[in-house]
Amino acid sequence: MAVKIFNQISLKKFAESCAEKILNANNSEYFKAPFKHIVIDNFLSDELAQNCLEAFPALDGESWDFQNDKDIEVKYRSTWQSEFDIPDGMVESIRIFNSSLILNAMAKKMDIPKIVPDPYFTGGGLNMTMRGGLLDVHVDGNYHDATGLNRRLNLILYLNPNWDPEWGGEFAIFDNEGRVCLKKIAPIFNRLVIFDSHDYSFHGVPDPINFPVGVGRKSILLYYYTKEPRPNSQVRISEPHSALWVKRGNLDKRGNETREYE
């Protein structure tokens, strides 16, 4: 299927619609416990979402880094380093996600002023998990070396048409110790999840997924930052740290609680 091209006027209208969806997201079902998060179905327009799916690269390309720590992380992650690494057909949607319209809506909804996107795409971009892959319960890193900013929000757009509950791969939200699963969110096509990223926002896909052979669990994952540090109530470790994994005793892959930084 050919990728549809949109002009600036159309993209702005799409961005305005997406911003309204964020501002009007249902607080009562999702918002507060155990950490702040929102879930929005049919987030992008049908055309943009389909473009993203069509543009999602195959695993035989050079745009993937395979994470293979068998007990905690088995997945593929894109190697974007700038906007010029984004596949054609997906650029428009990433522009929307990183636009001031969406930033302002997320800042207001999540009560985090002055958030900015990551033009370096450090750790962000595309994720694909194949049958048997997983992502252990963890909290994410807190510091962006290239800018010195503090990570505050994660955004995930799922791109899995015809998802079946027997496939697994739900996004799991845990209590503030990462021990008890409190909620699972199905990774259905064009579903958006935005959540607070801090030292108590434990999440993951801890059970090996059961997607059909050759079918990957696909998502777009972006991070957002502020100059201001996280509130004290969200800080367990004040120094910069990488992702901290429950199966590793809340340490990173090297067995450390903190890390060196630039």
C-alpha positions, 0 to 999 in steps of 0.5 A: 500500500502506498504511503499517503502524504499530508500537507501542513494544514492537514497535519496541524488539524490532526495534531489539534485533534490528538491534543484534544484527545489527550486533554479529554482523556478519561481520568476516572478509569486510568489516571491516578493509580498506581502512577499517573497514566492515560490510555487513548484508543484510536489516537491517530487518524486512520491514515496516519496509523496505517502509514506508521504500520506500513512504514514499520521496518522489517527485522532484516534491515540495519535499523535494529539493535537486538537486546538479549538479556534473557531474564529481563529484556529480549526485544529489538529496538531501533537505532534512531539518532536523529529525525533523519533516521525515521522511516518515510511514512512515519515522520509525520506522526513523530512530528505530531507527537513532538509538536508544541500542540501535543507537548502543551496538552501532555503538560497540562494533562499530566501536570508537568510544565515545560516538557520537551521532546528528545531530538536525539531519540536516546532509547526512543523510537521503535520497539519490536518483540518477537514470540518468546520475548519479554521485558522484565518489571523495571523503572526507567533511567532518569537522566539524559546525557546529551542535554542534562534534562530529567526524564518525566514522561513515556509515550507508547503507540501500539501498532498491532492489528488483529491482536488476540488476548491469547497472544499476550504482550499486555503492558503491565503496571505494578505497585510502587515496589514492582511486586504486584501487577495492578493492571494490564493494558492490551497493545491494540492497534492505534492505542496510545499510553502516556505515563509518568516516568519516575523511580516508582513507576514500575512497568513491563511485559514480564511474561514471554509473549505468544504472538504468532511465529513471524509476527512482532509486537510493534510499538513507537516509544518516545520520551519527554523531559524537563529542566526541573527535577522530579518531585521528591515524592518520585525520587528514590535515587537522586543520582543518574541511573539507567533502567533498574530491574526487579529481577536484578534486585532493582539494579541495572544490567551491570549490577549498579544502582547509579551510573557515570554520566556526561 
